[in-house]
Amino acid sequence: MVKIDFINETKINVNKWEALAIQIFNSAFKYLKLKNEINLSITFLESEPAQKINQQYRNHSYIPDVTSFPIEMSEQEIKALGYQEIGDIFICIEEAERKSIKYSHTLEEEMSFLFTHGLLHLLGYDHETNEEDEEEMFSIQDDILKLNNVNYTIKFTEEDYKEIEENNEYN
């Protein structure tokens, strides 16, 4: 079972995105055969606070679409609480909208990807460590998205990040 605390720091009505997150996370929970109940938070942010978080915690100047902060718990802590707190996800819907247009995805596809991607990071998957880890994470990500009838092709490249960093240096 998955328990999500939603925090909306935008002017956007996020009810639709909350329902989508619950759907994605419940299917991921079953697919990954997670044993412990998991708790997490999802915060929807505007561009400026998302960028500040990225600068402060990741030392990047671009506006991120999703940022994840995992929490590690021992088996003793999980047993004592009766659930596993896995961390916090921050999503910038404005950036998701920009990327959905730039890469020809629907906003629903983009948000599905962001929820899945953020969750996998909270669960310890990392595509930035090596090629094997990247292949594993993206394969699981694709499977979870397909379970939710989302065919998502990653079109974002490392050059896009460099372009974003360079553009923000001049702003």
N, C-alpha and C positions, 0 to 999 in steps of 0.2 A: 504494500500500500504506500501511496505517496501523499504527503501533506505539503502543500505549498502556501507560503504566506506571500501575498501579492501586495506590492507597494507601488502606487501610481504617483509619480512626481511630475506628470505632464498634464496638459489640458485635454488630452485625447481620452475618449471613452475606451477603456481597455477590456471591457467585458468579453468581447469576441476573442481577444488574445489570451485572456485567462482560460477560457474554455478550450482553446486550441492547445495551450500548454498542458492542461490536465489530460487531454486526450493523448498527446505525444508522450508525456511522462508515464502514464499508465501502461501504454503499449511498450515503452522501453523497459519498464519494471518487469513486465512479463517476459519480454524477449531476452533480457539479461539474466532472468531467473534470480533476481535479487531476493535474499532471504529476510533481511531486516526491513522493517518499515523505515522509510526515509523521509526526512524533513529538509526543506530548503526554502529560500526566499528568492523571489524575482522582483526586481525593482525596475520600473519603466522610467527612463530619464530623458530629459531634453539634451540637445547636442552639447551645450557648454558644460554642464556637470559631468557628462560622460567623458568629455575630453579631459577635464580636470582629474578625474579618477585615473584615466589612462596615463596622464603625465605623472601624477603622484606615485602610483603603484607599479607602473610598467615602464616608465621613462620614455614614453612615446608621445608625440605631439598631435597625432591624428585623432579624429573622432571615431571611436570604435562602435561597431554595431552590437557586439556582445563582449562582456568581460566577466570572467568567472573567478571566484575566490573560494577554493575548496577548504573544507575543515576536515582534519583527520581525527578520528576517535579510536580509542583502543576497544578491544572486545569487551573489557570490563565496563567501560563507560557506556557502550551500547546496551549491554545487558542491564546495567543499573537503570538507565533511562527507559529502556523498552523500545527505542528507536535509534536510528543513526542520523545525526545532523550532518548533511554533506556540504553545506555552504550557501553562497549567495551568487546570484546571476544578475547582472545589470544589462539591460537592453535599451538601446537608443532607437526608438521607432522611426525617428526622422532619418537616421542613417540607413536603417533597413529599407525605408521607402526609396532613398537615393540609389541604393544598390539594386533594389528590385527593378528599377527603371534602367539603370546602367547595364545590367546583365540580363535583361529580358526575362525576369522571373515575376510571378505574381507576388503580391505582398504576403499572401498566405503561405506560399512556398518559402519565401525568405524567412518569415517568422518561424515556420516549422523547422527550417534548417538551424536557425539561431537557438531555438529551445533545445533541439537535439544536441547540437554542438556544445552548448554551454553545459548541459547535463553531463555529457561524456567527460568534459574537463573536470567537473566536480567529482566524478567517479574515478578519476585518476588517469584517464586516457590523455595522451599528449601527442600531437602531430608534429611538434617542433623538436623532438629529441633525436629521432633518426627515421630512416625510411620505413623500417619494419613497423615501428609504432604508428607512423602516419598511415600506412596501408591498413593496419588493424583498426585504427580509429575510424577512418573513412569508410571501411567496409561495414562496420557495425552501424555507423551513421546512415549509410545508404539503406541498410536493411530496415532500420527503424522508420526511416522516411517512407520506404515502400510499403511497410505495414499500414501506414497512414495515407496511402495512395498519393504520395508526393514523389515525383521524379525530379530530382534536383541535381543539376550539374554545376560543380564549382567552376566558376569562370574567373575568379579573383586570383591574381598572381602576385608574387613577391614584388614585381615591378610596380604594381598598384600601390603597395605600401610605401615604396620609395617615393613615388609621385606624390602621395598624400603628405608624407613627412616634409618633402621639399616645398610643397605649396603652403603648408602651415608655417614654415620658417619665415615666409615673407609676409604673413598676415599679422 
